[in-house]
Amino acid sequence: MMKRLAYSRGRCQLQYWLDQRGYTQAQFAQLIGWSERMVSFWCKNQRLMSVDAMYNASRILKIKMEDLYRWDLIVQ
């Protein structure tokens, strides 16, 4: 039987990228159009970023969407 490979979102890497690009959470919140509280939730891994938020963040930070999270391989 063939094993199925899938990926699951792991820890959010947004704070790492904000630090790399020199943005505070408040500055980033203004750029992306979300509240500082929501950006903080993302950075603390307390809420998942929506696809729209991930896309906009990747454009602002000049990274690939998948770079916003660690991705865990799941073999089934």
PyMOL Python script that loads the backbone (N, CA, C, O; Angstrom):
from pymol import cmd

cmd.read_pdbstr("""\
ATOM      1  N   MET A   1       0.838  -1.183   0.000  1.00  0.00           N
ATOM      2  CA  MET A   1       0.000   0.000   0.000  1.00  0.00           C
ATOM      3  C   MET A   1       0.889   1.256   0.000  1.00  0.00           C
ATOM      4  O   MET A   1       1.902   1.317   0.697  1.00  0.00           O
ATOM      5  N   MET A   2       0.496   2.218  -0.773  1.00  0.00           N
ATOM      6  CA  MET A   2       1.247   3.454  -0.899  1.00  0.00           C
ATOM      7  C   MET A   2       1.025   4.370   0.305  1.00  0.00           C
ATOM      8  O   MET A   2      -0.100   4.521   0.783  1.00  0.00           O
ATOM      9  N   LYS A   3       2.099   4.974   0.785  1.00  0.00           N
ATOM     10  CA  LYS A   3       1.973   5.910   1.892  1.00  0.00           C
ATOM     11  C   LYS A   3       1.565   7.277   1.367  1.00  0.00           C
ATOM     12  O   LYS A   3       2.022   7.723   0.315  1.00  0.00           O
ATOM     13  N   ARG A   4       0.705   7.922   2.115  1.00  0.00           N
ATOM     14  CA  ARG A   4       0.234   9.257   1.743  1.00  0.00           C
ATOM     15  C   ARG A   4       1.070  10.291   2.481  1.00  0.00           C
ATOM     16  O   ARG A   4       1.263  10.196   3.693  1.00  0.00           O
ATOM     17  N   LEU A   5       1.561  11.271   1.748  1.00  0.00           N
ATOM     18  CA  LEU A   5       2.331  12.357   2.341  1.00  0.00           C
ATOM     19  C   LEU A   5       1.470  13.606   2.386  1.00  0.00           C
ATOM     20  O   LEU A   5       0.824  13.965   1.401  1.00  0.00           O
ATOM     21  N   ALA A   6       1.466  14.252   3.513  1.00  0.00           N
ATOM     22  CA  ALA A   6       0.712  15.490   3.666  1.00  0.00           C
ATOM     23  C   ALA A   6       1.510  16.419   4.567  1.00  0.00           C
ATOM     24  O   ALA A   6       2.379  15.978   5.318  1.00  0.00           O
ATOM     25  N   TYR A   7       1.212  17.685   4.487  1.00  0.00           N
ATOM     26  CA  TYR A   7       1.875  18.674   5.326  1.00  0.00           C
ATOM     27  C   TYR A   7       0.843  19.378   6.186  1.00  0.00           C
ATOM     28  O   TYR A   7      -0.284  19.626   5.759  1.00  0.00           O
ATOM     29  N   SER A   8       1.251  19.693   7.402  1.00  0.00           N
ATOM     30  CA  SER A   8       0.400  20.399   8.347  1.00  0.00           C
ATOM     31  C   SER A   8       1.126  21.655   8.809  1.00  0.00           C
ATOM     32  O   SER A   8       2.338  21.645   9.025  1.00  0.00           O
ATOM     33  N   ARG A   9       0.358  22.742   8.956  1.00  0.00           N
ATOM     34  CA  ARG A   9       0.952  23.994   9.422  1.00  0.00           C
ATOM     35  C   ARG A   9       1.494  23.830  10.829  1.00  0.00           C
ATOM     36  O   ARG A   9       0.791  23.376  11.732  1.00  0.00           O
ATOM     37  N   GLY A  10       2.729  24.197  11.001  1.00  0.00           N
ATOM     38  CA  GLY A  10       3.341  24.184  12.327  1.00  0.00           C
ATOM     39  C   GLY A  10       3.350  25.594  12.906  1.00  0.00           C
ATOM     40  O   GLY A  10       2.363  26.322  12.798  1.00  0.00           O
ATOM     41  N   ARG A  11       4.435  25.964  13.505  1.00  0.00           N
ATOM     42  CA  ARG A  11       4.568  27.251  14.191  1.00  0.00           C
ATOM     43  C   ARG A  11       4.669  28.404  13.197  1.00  0.00           C
ATOM     44  O   ARG A  11       5.328  28.300  12.163  1.00  0.00           O
ATOM     45  N   CYS A  12       4.002  29.500  13.534  1.00  0.00           N
ATOM     46  CA  CYS A  12       4.042  30.711  12.707  1.00  0.00           C
ATOM     47  C   CYS A  12       5.419  31.365  12.805  1.00  0.00           C
ATOM     48  O   CYS A  12       5.991  31.475  13.890  1.00  0.00           O
ATOM     49  N   GLN A  13       5.932  31.790  11.675  1.00  0.00           N
ATOM     50  CA  GLN A  13       7.252  32.419  11.593  1.00  0.00           C
ATOM     51  C   GLN A  13       7.168  33.933  11.348  1.00  0.00           C
ATOM     52  O   GLN A  13       8.167  34.565  11.003  1.00  0.00           O
ATOM     53  N   LEU A  14       5.983  34.505  11.528  1.00  0.00           N
ATOM     54  CA  LEU A  14       5.796  35.928  11.226  1.00  0.00           C
ATOM     55  C   LEU A  14       6.736  36.815  12.027  1.00  0.00           C
ATOM     56  O   LEU A  14       7.344  37.724  11.462  1.00  0.00           O
ATOM     57  N   GLN A  15       6.872  36.575  13.337  1.00  0.00           N
ATOM     58  CA  GLN A  15       7.746  37.445  14.138  1.00  0.00           C
ATOM     59  C   GLN A  15       9.184  37.400  13.626  1.00  0.00           C
ATOM     60  O   GLN A  15       9.864  38.426  13.594  1.00  0.00           O
ATOM     61  N   TYR A  16       9.643  36.231  13.232  1.00  0.00           N
ATOM     62  CA  TYR A  16      10.987  36.107  12.651  1.00  0.00           C
ATOM     63  C   TYR A  16      11.127  37.025  11.442  1.00  0.00           C
ATOM     64  O   TYR A  16      12.116  37.750  11.326  1.00  0.00           O
ATOM     65  N   TRP A  17      10.142  37.000  10.536  1.00  0.00           N
ATOM     66  CA  TRP A  17      10.218  37.808   9.320  1.00  0.00           C
ATOM     67  C   TRP A  17      10.072  39.298   9.617  1.00  0.00           C
ATOM     68  O   TRP A  17      10.703  40.124   8.956  1.00  0.00           O
ATOM     69  N   LEU A  18       9.256  39.647  10.590  1.00  0.00           N
ATOM     70  CA  LEU A  18       9.160  41.059  10.978  1.00  0.00           C
ATOM     71  C   LEU A  18      10.513  41.547  11.487  1.00  0.00           C
ATOM     72  O   LEU A  18      10.956  42.639  11.133  1.00  0.00           O
ATOM     73  N   ASP A  19      11.164  40.742  12.313  1.00  0.00           N
ATOM     74  CA  ASP A  19      12.498  41.101  12.821  1.00  0.00           C
ATOM     75  C   ASP A  19      13.502  41.223  11.684  1.00  0.00           C
ATOM     76  O   ASP A  19      14.313  42.149  11.670  1.00  0.00           O
ATOM     77  N   GLN A  20      13.458  40.293  10.729  1.00  0.00           N
ATOM     78  CA  GLN A  20      14.383  40.311   9.594  1.00  0.00           C
ATOM     79  C   GLN A  20      14.203  41.556   8.727  1.00  0.00           C
ATOM     80  O   GLN A  20      15.171  42.086   8.181  1.00  0.00           O
ATOM     81  N   ARG A  21      12.967  42.014   8.606  1.00  0.00           N
ATOM     82  CA  ARG A  21      12.662  43.163   7.743  1.00  0.00           C
ATOM     83  C   ARG A  21      12.624  44.495   8.504  1.00  0.00           C
ATOM     84  O   ARG A  21      12.452  45.555   7.901  1.00  0.00           O
ATOM     85  N   GLY A  22      12.786  44.433   9.821  1.00  0.00           N
ATOM     86  CA  GLY A  22      12.848  45.659  10.618  1.00  0.00           C
ATOM     87  C   GLY A  22      11.504  46.310  10.909  1.00  0.00           C
ATOM     88  O   GLY A  22      11.436  47.516  11.142  1.00  0.00           O
ATOM     89  N   TYR A  23      10.440  45.524  10.898  1.00  0.00           N
ATOM     90  CA  TYR A  23       9.102  46.039  11.201  1.00  0.00           C
ATOM     91  C   TYR A  23       8.713  45.700  12.635  1.00  0.00           C
ATOM     92  O   TYR A  23       9.027  44.620  13.135  1.00  0.00           O
ATOM     93  N   THR A  24       8.031  46.628  13.287  1.00  0.00           N
ATOM     94  CA  THR A  24       7.374  46.296  14.542  1.00  0.00           C
ATOM     95  C   THR A  24       6.027  45.673  14.193  1.00  0.00           C
ATOM     96  O   THR A  24       5.566  45.763  13.055  1.00  0.00           O
ATOM     97  N   GLN A  25       5.407  45.046  15.178  1.00  0.00           N
ATOM     98  CA  GLN A  25       4.074  44.508  14.944  1.00  0.00           C
ATOM     99  C   GLN A  25       3.088  45.624  14.600  1.00  0.00           C
ATOM    100  O   GLN A  25       2.210  45.443  13.756  1.00  0.00           O
ATOM    101  N   ALA A  26       3.235  46.775  15.256  1.00  0.00           N
ATOM    102  CA  ALA A  26       2.340  47.919  15.002  1.00  0.00           C
ATOM    103  C   ALA A  26       2.506  48.435  13.571  1.00  0.00           C
ATOM    104  O   ALA A  26       1.513  48.717  12.900  1.00  0.00           O
ATOM    105  N   GLN A  27       3.732  48.560  13.104  1.00  0.00           N
ATOM    106  CA  GLN A  27       3.981  49.022  11.728  1.00  0.00           C
ATOM    107  C   GLN A  27       3.402  48.042  10.726  1.00  0.00           C
ATOM    108  O   GLN A  27       2.765  48.433   9.748  1.00  0.00           O
ATOM    109  N   PHE A  28       3.631  46.764  10.982  1.00  0.00           N
ATOM    110  CA  PHE A  28       3.127  45.734  10.076  1.00  0.00           C
ATOM    111  C   PHE A  28       1.605  45.729  10.046  1.00  0.00           C
ATOM    112  O   PHE A  28       1.002  45.584   8.983  1.00  0.00           O
ATOM    113  N   ALA A  29       0.980  45.888  11.219  1.00  0.00           N
ATOM    114  CA  ALA A  29      -0.485  45.922  11.297  1.00  0.00           C
ATOM    115  C   ALA A  29      -1.048  47.031  10.411  1.00  0.00           C
ATOM    116  O   ALA A  29      -2.056  46.829   9.734  1.00  0.00           O
ATOM    117  N   GLN A  30      -0.415  48.181  10.409  1.00  0.00           N
ATOM    118  CA  GLN A  30      -0.871  49.283   9.550  1.00  0.00           C
ATOM    119  C   GLN A  30      -0.705  48.932   8.082  1.00  0.00           C
ATOM    120  O   GLN A  30      -1.581  49.224   7.269  1.00  0.00           O
ATOM    121  N   LEU A  31       0.407  48.312   7.740  1.00  0.00           N
ATOM    122  CA  LEU A  31       0.657  47.952   6.339  1.00  0.00           C
ATOM    123  C   LEU A  31      -0.323  46.899   5.826  1.00  0.00           C
ATOM    124  O   LEU A  31      -0.784  46.973   4.687  1.00  0.00           O
ATOM    125  N   ILE A  32      -0.637  45.922   6.671  1.00  0.00           N
ATOM    126  CA  ILE A  32      -1.472  44.808   6.217  1.00  0.00           C
ATOM    127  C   ILE A  32      -2.966  45.089   6.406  1.00  0.00           C
ATOM    128  O   ILE A  32      -3.806  44.424   5.800  1.00  0.00           O
ATOM    129  N   GLY A  33      -3.293  46.076   7.249  1.00  0.00           N
ATOM    130  CA  GLY A  33      -4.698  46.429   7.435  1.00  0.00           C
ATOM    131  C   GLY A  33      -5.436  45.573   8.454  1.00  0.00           C
ATOM    132  O   GLY A  33      -6.665  45.515   8.437  1.00  0.00           O
ATOM    133  N   TRP A  34      -4.715  44.922   9.324  1.00  0.00           N
ATOM    134  CA  TRP A  34      -5.292  44.143  10.419  1.00  0.00           C
ATOM    135  C   TRP A  34      -4.926  44.834  11.725  1.00  0.00           C
ATOM    136  O   TRP A  34      -4.024  45.672  11.753  1.00  0.00           O
ATOM    137  N   SER A  35      -5.612  44.492  12.796  1.00  0.00           N
ATOM    138  CA  SER A  35      -5.331  45.113  14.097  1.00  0.00           C
ATOM    139  C   SER A  35      -3.994  44.620  14.659  1.00  0.00           C
ATOM    140  O   SER A  35      -3.514  43.540  14.316  1.00  0.00           O
ATOM    141  N   GLU A  36      -3.414  45.443  15.528  1.00  0.00           N
ATOM    142  CA  GLU A  36      -2.180  45.037  16.207  1.00  0.00           C
ATOM    143  C   GLU A  36      -2.425  43.775  17.028  1.00  0.00           C
ATOM    144  O   GLU A  36      -1.555  42.910  17.132  1.00  0.00           O
ATOM    145  N   ARG A  37      -3.604  43.681  17.601  1.00  0.00           N
ATOM    146  CA  ARG A  37      -3.948  42.511  18.414  1.00  0.00           C
ATOM    147  C   ARG A  37      -3.911  41.232  17.579  1.00  0.00           C
ATOM    148  O   ARG A  37      -3.390  40.209  18.024  1.00  0.00           O
ATOM    149  N   MET A  38      -4.471  41.293  16.358  1.00  0.00           N
ATOM    150  CA  MET A  38      -4.473  40.102  15.506  1.00  0.00           C
ATOM    151  C   MET A  38      -3.046  39.747  15.086  1.00  0.00           C
ATOM    152  O   MET A  38      -2.681  38.571  15.069  1.00  0.00           O
ATOM    153  N   VAL A  39      -2.249  40.744  14.752  1.00  0.00           N
ATOM    154  CA  VAL A  39      -0.847  40.478  14.387  1.00  0.00           C
ATOM    155  C   VAL A  39      -0.132  39.825  15.564  1.00  0.00           C
ATOM    156  O   VAL A  39       0.651  38.894  15.374  1.00  0.00           O
ATOM    157  N   SER A  40      -0.393  40.299  16.762  1.00  0.00           N
ATOM    158  CA  SER A  40       0.194  39.707  17.959  1.00  0.00           C
ATOM    159  C   SER A  40      -0.250  38.253  18.124  1.00  0.00           C
ATOM    160  O   SER A  40       0.564  37.390  18.452  1.00  0.00           O
ATOM    161  N   PHE A  41      -1.537  37.978  17.899  1.00  0.00           N
ATOM    162  CA  PHE A  41      -2.034  36.594  17.964  1.00  0.00           C
ATOM    163  C   PHE A  41      -1.282  35.706  16.977  1.00  0.00           C
ATOM    164  O   PHE A  41      -0.889  34.590  17.316  1.00  0.00           O
ATOM    165  N   TRP A  42      -1.085  36.198  15.763  1.00  0.00           N
ATOM    166  CA  TRP A  42      -0.356  35.408  14.766  1.00  0.00           C
ATOM    167  C   TRP A  42       1.070  35.135  15.225  1.00  0.00           C
ATOM    168  O   TRP A  42       1.556  34.006  15.158  1.00  0.00           O
ATOM    169  N   CYS A  43       1.734  36.199  15.696  1.00  0.00           N
ATOM    170  CA  CYS A  43       3.142  36.070  16.106  1.00  0.00           C
ATOM    171  C   CYS A  43       3.315  35.116  17.283  1.00  0.00           C
ATOM    172  O   CYS A  43       4.340  34.443  17.394  1.00  0.00           O
ATOM    173  N   LYS A  44       2.327  35.057  18.153  1.00  0.00           N
ATOM    174  CA  LYS A  44       2.382  34.165  19.323  1.00  0.00           C
ATOM    175  C   LYS A  44       1.813  32.778  19.025  1.00  0.00           C
ATOM    176  O   LYS A  44       1.743  31.922  19.907  1.00  0.00           O
ATOM    177  N   ASN A  45       1.412  32.570  17.780  1.00  0.00           N
ATOM    178  CA  ASN A  45       0.852  31.291  17.352  1.00  0.00           C
ATOM    179  C   ASN A  45      -0.468  30.973  18.070  1.00  0.00           C
ATOM    180  O   ASN A  45      -0.786  29.809  18.318  1.00  0.00           O
ATOM    181  N   GLN A  46      -1.220  32.015  18.396  1.00  0.00           N
ATOM    182  CA  GLN A  46      -2.510  31.837  19.064  1.00  0.00           C
ATOM    183  C   GLN A  46      -3.678  31.794  18.085  1.00  0.00           C
ATOM    184  O   GLN A  46      -4.766  31.340  18.439  1.00  0.00           O
ATOM    185  N   ARG A  47      -3.465  32.260  16.866  1.00  0.00           N
ATOM    186  CA  ARG A  47      -4.477  32.204  15.808  1.00  0.00           C
ATOM    187  C   ARG A  47      -3.754  31.890  14.499  1.00  0.00           C
ATOM    188  O   ARG A  47      -2.603  32.281  14.304  1.00  0.00           O
ATOM    189  N   LEU A  48      -4.440  31.184  13.611  1.00  0.00           N
ATOM    190  CA  LEU A  48      -3.879  30.905  12.289  1.00  0.00           C
ATOM    191  C   LEU A  48      -4.147  32.076  11.360  1.00  0.00           C
ATOM    192  O   LEU A  48      -5.214  32.686  11.414  1.00  0.00           O
ATOM    193  N   MET A  49      -3.192  32.386  10.520  1.00  0.00           N
ATOM    194  CA  MET A  49      -3.392  33.415   9.503  1.00  0.00           C
ATOM    195  C   MET A  49      -4.305  32.863   8.416  1.00  0.00           C
ATOM    196  O   MET A  49      -4.179  31.703   8.022  1.00  0.00           O
ATOM    197  N   SER A  50      -5.223  33.693   7.933  1.00  0.00           N
ATOM    198  CA  SER A  50      -6.057  33.296   6.797  1.00  0.00           C
ATOM    199  C   SER A  50      -5.192  33.278   5.540  1.00  0.00           C
ATOM    200  O   SER A  50      -4.090  33.826   5.526  1.00  0.00           O
ATOM    201  N   VAL A  51      -5.694  32.657   4.509  1.00  0.00           N
ATOM    202  CA  VAL A  51      -4.968  32.633   3.236  1.00  0.00           C
ATOM    203  C   VAL A  51      -4.767  34.063   2.726  1.00  0.00           C
ATOM    204  O   VAL A  51      -3.689  34.399   2.234  1.00  0.00           O
ATOM    205  N   ASP A  52      -5.795  34.901   2.841  1.00  0.00           N
ATOM    206  CA  ASP A  52      -5.671  36.292   2.401  1.00  0.00           C
ATOM    207  C   ASP A  52      -4.578  37.020   3.184  1.00  0.00           C
ATOM    208  O   ASP A  52      -3.769  37.742   2.600  1.00  0.00           O
ATOM    209  N   ALA A  53      -4.554  36.832   4.495  1.00  0.00           N
ATOM    210  CA  ALA A  53      -3.539  37.481   5.332  1.00  0.00           C
ATOM    211  C   ALA A  53      -2.147  36.966   4.974  1.00  0.00           C
ATOM    212  O   ALA A  53      -1.191  37.739   4.904  1.00  0.00           O
ATOM    213  N   MET A  54      -2.037  35.658   4.747  1.00  0.00           N
ATOM    214  CA  MET A  54      -0.739  35.091   4.369  1.00  0.00           C
ATOM    215  C   MET A  54      -0.258  35.663   3.038  1.00  0.00           C
ATOM    216  O   MET A  54       0.917  35.995   2.886  1.00  0.00           O
ATOM    217  N   TYR A  55      -1.167  35.775   2.083  1.00  0.00           N
ATOM    218  CA  TYR A  55      -0.782  36.301   0.772  1.00  0.00           C
ATOM    219  C   TYR A  55      -0.306  37.752   0.902  1.00  0.00           C
ATOM    220  O   TYR A  55       0.751  38.114   0.386  1.00  0.00           O
ATOM    221  N   ASN A  56      -1.094  38.575   1.593  1.00  0.00           N
ATOM    222  CA  ASN A  56      -0.717  39.978   1.755  1.00  0.00           C
ATOM    223  C   ASN A  56       0.588  40.124   2.533  1.00  0.00           C
ATOM    224  O   ASN A  56       1.434  40.943   2.175  1.00  0.00           O
ATOM    225  N   ALA A  57       0.754  39.342   3.586  1.00  0.00           N
ATOM    226  CA  ALA A  57       1.992  39.392   4.365  1.00  0.00           C
ATOM    227  C   ALA A  57       3.185  39.001   3.510  1.00  0.00           C
ATOM    228  O   ALA A  57       4.239  39.632   3.586  1.00  0.00           O
ATOM    229  N   SER A  58       3.027  37.966   2.699  1.00  0.00           N
ATOM    230  CA  SER A  58       4.144  37.525   1.853  1.00  0.00           C
ATOM    231  C   SER A  58       4.546  38.603   0.854  1.00  0.00           C
ATOM    232  O   SER A  58       5.728  38.761   0.551  1.00  0.00           O
ATOM    233  N   ARG A  59       3.571  39.341   0.345  1.00  0.00           N
ATOM    234  CA  ARG A  59       3.874  40.427  -0.595  1.00  0.00           C
ATOM    235  C   ARG A  59       4.609  41.573   0.110  1.00  0.00           C
ATOM    236  O   ARG A  59       5.582  42.113  -0.416  1.00  0.00           O
ATOM    237  N   ILE A  60       4.138  41.932   1.295  1.00  0.00           N
ATOM    238  CA  ILE A  60       4.754  43.017   2.062  1.00  0.00           C
ATOM    239  C   ILE A  60       6.181  42.643   2.470  1.00  0.00           C
ATOM    240  O   ILE A  60       7.097  43.459   2.368  1.00  0.00           O
ATOM    241  N   LEU A  61       6.358  41.409   2.930  1.00  0.00           N
ATOM    242  CA  LEU A  61       7.662  40.969   3.442  1.00  0.00           C
ATOM    243  C   LEU A  61       8.591  40.433   2.354  1.00  0.00           C
ATOM    244  O   LEU A  61       9.758  40.136   2.609  1.00  0.00           O
ATOM    245  N   LYS A  62       8.054  40.314   1.132  1.00  0.00           N
ATOM    246  CA  LYS A  62       8.841  39.807  -0.014  1.00  0.00           C
ATOM    247  C   LYS A  62       9.380  38.392   0.254  1.00  0.00           C
ATOM    248  O   LYS A  62      10.569  38.111   0.107  1.00  0.00           O
ATOM    249  N   ILE A  63       8.452  37.524   0.651  1.00  0.00           N
ATOM    250  CA  ILE A  63       8.780  36.119   0.892  1.00  0.00           C
ATOM    251  C   ILE A  63       7.688  35.260   0.251  1.00  0.00           C
ATOM    252  O   ILE A  63       6.688  35.785  -0.239  1.00  0.00           O
ATOM    253  N   LYS A  64       7.880  33.953   0.257  1.00  0.00           N
ATOM    254  CA  LYS A  64       6.844  33.038  -0.222  1.00  0.00           C
ATOM    255  C   LYS A  64       5.841  32.804   0.903  1.00  0.00           C
ATOM    256  O   LYS A  64       6.202  32.825   2.080  1.00  0.00           O
ATOM    257  N   MET A  65       4.591  32.584   0.539  1.00  0.00           N
ATOM    258  CA  MET A  65       3.556  32.336   1.554  1.00  0.00           C
ATOM    259  C   MET A  65       3.953  31.214   2.505  1.00  0.00           C
ATOM    260  O   MET A  65       3.747  31.319   3.714  1.00  0.00           O
ATOM    261  N   GLU A  66       4.513  30.158   1.972  1.00  0.00           N
ATOM    262  CA  GLU A  66       4.839  29.007   2.816  1.00  0.00           C
ATOM    263  C   GLU A  66       5.939  29.305   3.835  1.00  0.00           C
ATOM    264  O   GLU A  66       6.124  28.551   4.790  1.00  0.00           O
ATOM    265  N   ASP A  67       6.672  30.411   3.630  1.00  0.00           N
ATOM    266  CA  ASP A  67       7.714  30.800   4.588  1.00  0.00           C
ATOM    267  C   ASP A  67       7.139  31.368   5.881  1.00  0.00           C
ATOM    268  O   ASP A  67       7.871  31.549   6.855  1.00  0.00           O
ATOM    269  N   LEU A  68       5.843  31.651   5.904  1.00  0.00           N
ATOM    270  CA  LEU A  68       5.223  32.224   7.102  1.00  0.00           C
ATOM    271  C   LEU A  68       4.974  31.188   8.197  1.00  0.00           C
ATOM    272  O   LEU A  68       4.699  31.552   9.341  1.00  0.00           O
ATOM    273  N   TYR A  69       5.067  29.906   7.858  1.00  0.00           N
ATOM    274  CA  TYR A  69       4.871  28.836   8.835  1.00  0.00           C
ATOM    275  C   TYR A  69       5.936  27.769   8.648  1.00  0.00           C
ATOM    276  O   TYR A  69       6.490  27.604   7.562  1.00  0.00           O
ATOM    277  N   ARG A  70       6.209  27.053   9.721  1.00  0.00           N
ATOM    278  CA  ARG A  70       6.961  25.803   9.592  1.00  0.00           C
ATOM    279  C   ARG A  70       5.939  24.766   9.145  1.00  0.00           C
ATOM    280  O   ARG A  70       4.784  24.812   9.567  1.00  0.00           O
ATOM    281  N   TRP A  71       6.343  23.854   8.316  1.00  0.00           N
ATOM    282  CA  TRP A  71       5.433  22.839   7.786  1.00  0.00           C
ATOM    283  C   TRP A  71       5.911  21.472   8.225  1.00  0.00           C
ATOM    284  O   TRP A  71       7.053  21.086   7.976  1.00  0.00           O
ATOM    285  N   ASP A  72       5.018  20.743   8.883  1.00  0.00           N
ATOM    286  CA  ASP A  72       5.325  19.417   9.399  1.00  0.00           C
ATOM    287  C   ASP A  72       4.852  18.345   8.429  1.00  0.00           C
ATOM    288  O   ASP A  72       3.692  18.341   8.016  1.00  0.00           O
ATOM    289  N   LEU A  73       5.741  17.447   8.070  1.00  0.00           N
ATOM    290  CA  LEU A  73       5.401  16.341   7.180  1.00  0.00           C
ATOM    291  C   LEU A  73       4.671  15.254   7.960  1.00  0.00           C
ATOM    292  O   LEU A  73       5.117  14.821   9.023  1.00  0.00           O
ATOM    293  N   ILE A  74       3.552  14.830   7.413  1.00  0.00           N
ATOM    294  CA  ILE A  74       2.767  13.753   8.035  1.00  0.00           C
ATOM    295  C   ILE A  74       2.703  12.614   7.029  1.00  0.00           C
ATOM    296  O   ILE A  74       2.233  12.790   5.905  1.00  0.00           O
ATOM    297  N   VAL A  75       3.174  11.459   7.438  1.00  0.00           N
ATOM    298  CA  VAL A  75       3.128  10.265   6.583  1.00  0.00           C
ATOM    299  C   VAL A  75       2.017   9.383   7.115  1.00  0.00           C
ATOM    300  O   VAL A  75       1.985   9.037   8.296  1.00  0.00           O
ATOM    301  N   GLN A  76       1.099   9.022   6.215  1.00  0.00           N
ATOM    302  CA  GLN A  76      -0.057   8.198   6.628  1.00  0.00           C
ATOM    303  C   GLN A  76      -0.066   6.906   5.860  1.00  0.00           C
ATOM    304  O   GLN A  76      -0.953   6.076   6.058  1.00  0.00           O
TER     305      GLN A  76
END
""", "prot")
cmd.dss("prot")
cmd.show_as("cartoon", "prot")
cmd.util.cbc("prot")
cmd.orient("prot")
